[in-house]
Amino acid sequence: MVRKASYVIIGALLGATAMSVVYSAGIPAQAAGASTYKELSIFGDVFERIRAQYVTVPDENKLVEAAINGMLSSLDPHSSYLNPEAAADMQTQTKGEFGGIGIEVTMDNDLVKVISPIDGTPGSKAGILAGDYISEINGEQVQGLTLQEAVEKMRGAVGTPIKLTLIRKGADKPIDLTINREIIAIRAVKSREEGDVGYVRIISFTEKTYDDLEAAIEKIKKDIPKDKLKGYVIDLRLNPGGLLDQAIYTADAFLDRGEIVSTRSRDPNDTRRFNATPGDITDGKPVIVLVNGGSASASEIVSGALQDLRRATILGTRSFGKGSVQTIIPMGDRGSLRLTTALYYTPSGKSIQGTGIEPDIKVEEPLPEDLKGRMRTEGESSLPGHIKGKEETDTGSGSIAYVPEDPTKDVQLNYALDLLRGAKKDPSFPPNPEKPVATK
């Protein structure tokens, strides 16, 4: 059941919240006014002064790159300039394989903040947690570095060590870790049978996600007889997002019809809508989707679509709230521009920017004693300079991003299993498919 020909969007797995991306040659803006060009001349004057009079000879390319990034970072946390190396690296990541230690990061208060360690990678095994701040890389202060510079320092030859100094809320002192770099081949989907329930964890949205999801569902259907199969748990917790097209394919896998997502820019004529095609990979079996504060971007597209179209019950805690679309504008051999150009909306017309997906059934995941007070509750709404969502409130977005390694201690998972087996009852499960979606 391959549906990929239905869509033309291309995306990329990127840093912080793994943004949804489309490629574009760019649309020319109206000519700037005379006053704007006068201000730009000041930049040229400053640049020449630095070249001629700074105490040491500056790197001119770094000066220009820093100026560009300064301009872009004043817009929002997700717009940036990608030099040729970073642009090439971004394209490599879409294939779901790259070198490093395996953590999703962003920049916050001049430090590298960990959004989520990728399951099974050196960073995860070493004990790096969501919400940790990296203050030093191999003894060098992170302050003063751009996010891309910091990321490049964390990458290196396979097998070589890297020393990180972490600042963790609640810890008495900084934490030093030495981690050996590995090839990070991200397994997009993991699955298993939980007795009479199919469990599918989508780790990230790479080029492999839809095919891996399809294979996982087929294996579950083969291993559990249809008359015994109670339904599916789709686990999107700690999933930082990724490719927009893969999010659309994933949501479509469970839907027969309806709008999956729309993207809207400042030009009302540039709205794009993406609709489901016939065919449900699960043959209509009940579905529960798990989310938490580590579920961002593409994860929120999938959970928002299945929630609004009454195909699945969303269980867990409020998601990250990253609802913006970044356009990658190629600039020839000079790299690429990553620019926020639109917001995406769920089928009901809701923007989750700064608000996140509110679960149908709220179930908190208790923290073990050694993590209490050490994990931050943060989302898109807490990022400095973020685009304020149309529906954003003081409550903001995000929640604790924690999943126990031992499934028997996973309160959210076991709550979902009890619902599917009828051991628990809730008016939100199963959802009523006849209930109309209120559009905005």
N, C-alpha and C positions, 0 to 999 in steps of 0.2 A: 504494500500500500504506500507507494512513493508519491508525494505531493509536491516535491520541490519545484517542479516546473511552474507551479502556480504563482510563485513570487519572484521578485527581481531585486529585493533589497540585499545588500552585502553588509556585513558588520565586522567588528573586531573586538576581541577580548582585551581590555585595557585596564591596567592598574586598579586604582581605588575601588570603584563600584562597578567595574566591568561594563562600560557604557554601551548602549545600543548605538550603532553607527551606520550611516549610509555614505557612499562616496559621491562626490559632486565636483564639477568643474568650477562651481561658484557662480553667483549671479551678481553682475555689476550693480553697485549702489549708485544713487544719484550723486552728481559731483558735489564735493565738499565746498563750503563757502570760503571766501577770502580769509576770514579770521582763522579758520581751521588750518589753512596752509601757512599762515603766519606763525601759528603755534608750532607747526611741524618744522619750520625753519629754526626754531629754538633748539630742537633736538639735534639738528645738524651742527649748530654752533657748539653745543655742549660736547658732542662727539669729537669735534675737532680740537676743542680745548683739552679733553682727556688724552687724545693721541699725542698732542704736542707738549703737555705740561705735567702729566701724572708722574709721580716719583719714579716709577719703573715703566718700561715699555709694556703697554697692555695688549692682551690678545683681542684683536679687533672683532674676530668672529664671535667670541664669547660676549663682548660688549653688545653687539647687535642682537644676539640670541636672548641675552638677559633683558634687553629693552623690549623685545617683542613679547617675551613671557610676562614681563611686568604689566604690559598693556592688557594681555589676555587674562591674567589672573585677577585683574580689577573687575572683570565681568562676572565670573563665577568659578567655582572650584574645578570645573571639568573642561574648560577651554584652555588650550595650550598649543605651543609650537612644537612640532616633532622634527628634529634635525634628521638628516638622511639615515643615520644609524637607528634612531628611535622609530622612524617610519618603517624601516625594514623589519625591525624587531616586532612591531605591532602586527605586521602581516604574518610573521612566523607564529605568533601566539594564536592566531585564528585556527591553526591546524591542531591545537591542543598539545603542543610539545615545545618546550623551551628549556634553557639551562638556568640554574639558580637554586634557591632554597625552598621556593614554593609558598609565597605569601602574597596576598592581595593588599596593596597599601595605598595611602593617600598622604597629602601634606596637611598638617594641622599645627598651628602655632610654631612654625619653623622647625618642626620635627616630623619624622616619618611615622605615621600612625598605621597600625595593622588593622585592616578591616576584617580579614579572616585568613587563618592559615589554611592551605589547601590540604585536604585529607590525604594522609599517607606519604606526605613529602617530608624532607629533612626538617623544615621549619616546624611542622606540626609535631613530629616525633621529638623534637628538642624541647617542646613545651611552650612555644610562642602562643600567646592568646590574643583573641580579638580585643582591641582596645589598648594593647601595649603600645608604647612609644619607643621608637629607636632613636637614641640620642647620639650614639657613636657607631661608626663602621670601621673596623680594624684600627681603633684608637683615634680616628679622625672625627671631629665634631660634625654632626649633621647640619647644625645651624649654619646658614650661608649657602647651602647647596640647594639646587632645584630638585624637584622630585625625580626627574629623569637622571640627573647626575647621581643621586643616591641609589637609584635602581641599578645603574650601570656599575657602581662600586660593589653592589651585592652579587652581581653576576661574575662569572669567571670560569676558568677551566674546571672540568669535571674532576672531582676528587680533591680539589684544593680547599683548605679551610678558610672560613670567614669568622671573625669575632664581632659579635654585636653586643652593645650595651643597651639594655631595656629599662625603661621607667614604667613601673606598673602601679596603678592605684592601690594603696593599702600596703605595699611592700615597704619595708624599713629602709632599704637602700637599693641602688641600681643593681640589676641582674646582668651578669656577664655570661654569654653563651658562645661556645665555639662549635660551628656547624660545618660539615663537609658538603660542598656543592655536589649536586647530581643533575642528570638530565631529568627534567620534570615532564614526564609524559602523563598528562592529565587523563584519567579515566573519567569520561563524561558521565557515565551512568553505572551504578551498582544496583544489584537486585538480589532478592532471595525470597524463599517462601516462608512465611510466618504461619505454619500450619495450613489453615484454609484461606489465608489472605496473601495476596501478592504485595510485596514491599519493593518499591522502586525509589532509589535516591538519585536525584539529578544533581551532580556536583557542580557543574558549570555548563554554560551554553557555548560549546565550540562546534566546529564543523562536524564532529562525530556524534553530537547529542541525539538528533532524531533517529539515526540509524541504530545507535546503541539502545535507545528507548524501545524502538520497534522490536529489536532482538530480545530485549529483556521481557517484554510483554508476551511475546510468542513462547519463550521458554516457560514462563509461569503458566500459561494456558496449556502447555504440553504436560507440565508436571502435576498440575492440580485439575482434576476432572471438573468440567463445567458445572455440574450439579452440586459440587462441593465448594466451589470458589465463591467466597462471600463478597469479594470486592478487592479494591486496591488502595494502598496508601502511597501517595506520591510525596516524597520528602524533599522540600525545597529549602529547608533550613540551612543556613550558612552558605547558601548559593549566591555569590556576588553578582551574577548576571552573565552577560556575554553577547552573543550574536542575536540581533533582532530577528533575523529570518528564522533562526532555530527556535526562538521563543514562539513564533507564529506557528511553525510546524508542530511543535509540542502541544500547544493548545488545540490546534486543529485535530490532532490525533484522537482527542476525546469528544470532539464536537461534530455534529451533522450540519449545523447551519448557524448563522448569526455573525455579527461583527466581532472580531477578536480584539482589535486595537485600532485606534486612529492616531495620527500625528498631526499636530496643528502648529503652524509657524505664525509670525506676525502678519503674514499675507493670508487673508481668509480664503483666497483661491488656491492656496498651496496645501490644503488639507488632504491627507492620504488615508484611505480606509482599507483594512484588510479583513476579508471575510472567510469563514470556515467553508470547507468543502465536504460533501457527503462522505460518511464513513466514520465509525467509531471503533478504534483499535481494541477497545475493551468489551465490545458487544453489549454496551449499556450497563455493565456492572457498576455498582456504587463506587464512588471515588471520594477519598478524603485527602486533602492537601495540607501538609504541615508547613508552617512558616514561622520565622522569628526575626529578631532584629538584624540578623545576617542575611536575610533574603532581600535582594536588591535588584532593581532595574528589570532585566529580562525575567527574573523570577516573579516580579510583581505583575508583569504583563500576563504571564500564564495564570497566576492565582486570581488576578482581577477578572480575566475573561471567564474562567470557569466558575467564579463566584457570581458574577453578574448574569451569566446565562443559565444559572441554576444547574450546572452540570456536576459540581462538586461542592462539598462542604469544606470551608477553610478553618483549620484548627491550629491554635498556638497563640502567639503574641504578635503585636503590631510589627509590620515589616519596615525596612529601612527608609523608604520614601523617596527613592531616586527616580524621578519621572521625566527627565529631560533627554533629548536626542542630540547626539553630537554628529555633525557632518565632517567627514574627512575630505579636505580640499587639497589635492596634489599640487605641489609647487615645483614640478620638474625635479632637477637634481638638487634642489634646495630643501627637500623634505616635504612635510605636509602641515597643514593648519587644521587643528581640531577645534571646531567652533560649535557651541550650542546654538541650534537653529530652530528647535521646536520642542514642544512638550507632548508626551503621549497620553492618551485618554482611554479608560476602560470602556466597555460597550455601553455602560449607562451614561457616559459622558463625564465621568469623574476623573479629575487630574489627581494623581497620588503624590505629586511633587510636594515634599515637605510634610505630608500627612501619612503616607504608607497605606497598606491594605489592613483594614481592621478585620480580624478573624470572625467568622460566624460563631465559633465557640472558643472563648478565651480560656486557655489552660497554661498556667505558668510552669516553667521547668525549674524545680528547686536547684539552687547552687550547692555544691558540697562545701563543707566548712572552710576548706583551705582557699576557696575562691570568693567567699563572701567579702564584699567591700573592695574587691580587686577588679571587678569587671564593670565597665561603664555602660550605661544605657544611653546610647547616642544613635542618631540617625542623620539623614540628609539635613534636617532642620537645624542641627547643631553645627554644621560646617560653616565656617566664616565665609561670608560673601555668597552664600547659596541663593539661588533664585527663589524668592518667596512664592509658594504655591497659592493658587487662587482660593483654595479651601484650607490653607494652613492656619492652625490655631496655636494658642500658647502651649497646648499639650504637645505639639510637635510630633515627630515620627520616631520610629525605632523602638527597640526593647532589648533586653538581655539576649546576647547571641551565644547560647551554650547548648550543646547536645552531649549527653553522656555517651561514653564509649561502649558501655555495657547496655545492650537493648533491654535487659530485664529491669534496669533502673531508669529507663526512659519514660517519664510520666506522660509526655505528650503522645508518644508512639503507642503506648499501652492503652491510653484513653481512646485513641482512634481504633485500635483493634477491638476493644470492648464494644464500641458503637457498631462496627461492622458485624460483629457476632451477636448483637442484640443484648449483650450483658449490661449495657448502659443505654439510656434513652435521652434524646434531646430533640426539641422541636425543629432545630436547624438541620437535622439529619433524618432521612435523606431530604435534600432540597426539593421544593415543589417546582417542577419544570414548567408548569402552566402559569406560575406567578409572573406577571409582566415585569419587565425591566423598566424602571423609571429613568428616562433619559433626560440629559441636561443640554 
